[in-house]
Amino acid sequence: MKVNLSNFEIFDRTLFDVSIIQNEIGGGTTELDQLKHIEEYPNAKSLIVSGLNQESFEYLIKRFGNQFEAISFWKNKLISDLSPLSDLSNIKYVHFFFNQRVVNLWDMKHNENLTGLAIYDFSKLHSIEKVVTAPNLEYFSIGNLICSKMEIESLKPLINSSISHFAWWGNKVLDNDYMCLAKSHITELDMNIARFKIDELARLIASIPNLKGTITKPYREGSVIVRDKRTTYYFLCKGKKRLVKGKDDDRFEKYLIDFNNLVEKYRTELSEK
């Protein structure tokens, strides 16, 4: 696998040099004897694995961890402690999907090559404080793919991190402070714009110069097919009704103008301070 962020979050086991995925829908159980087969692939740089418990997770990391540049932990619900990852000096990308026990991230100060981290559907993880310890982390994505209940306490730890591209797909930030991101090193931001009123979104965008990412567009499109007829909608900021593409185009254009005017207004206010 040629590791890069564009394909690292595509859940295709064929993209990885080594795949140890169980067929059970919940991730199954991977035994130590199955992990030992990694010895047959000494040049492998990427791994996707499911069904680990704490014992097999620790065995994998201690025995083979530093061989890999990218590891995707796919449905490993019985892992409770991620601290063994602290010893991986070669790892570049770590991806997690689905866990019901982990409550904390790990100390990343020795993960000097770690540049990408993605964490999805961790029901008991509510703090992202440990991302501050990662010296070279650039990309961090966290939230929900299946469930819709993930909550984190605050985004404030991002202020003192090295992260430049952040994605939040969770249910709720408990302190409801998104403006703190303006104090961070973030230059690219992906987030559901439906969480913001139009003025809140405009103020946030105005506060981060040259911002890129999905959040810079104050709408998203979605289609519904009923009786072979496709209807495409514009989904707008919180409190705004969705509009029908092709029917409400004039209202949509006015909405975009109003949004851009708000962004310019807040940028002017900031420049005058």
PyMOL commands that set and color helices and strands:
alter all, ss='L'
color gray80, all
select helices_A, chain A and resi 5-8+13-15+32-40+54-67+83-87+129-133+156-160+179-183+193-195+198-207+214-216+249-271
alter helices_A, ss='H'
color red, helices_A
select strands_A, chain A and resi 18-20+46-49+70-74+93-99+116-122+139-143+151-152+165-169+172-173+188-191+220-226+229-235+243-244
alter strands_A, ss='S'
color yellow, strands_A
deselect
rebuild
show_as cartoon
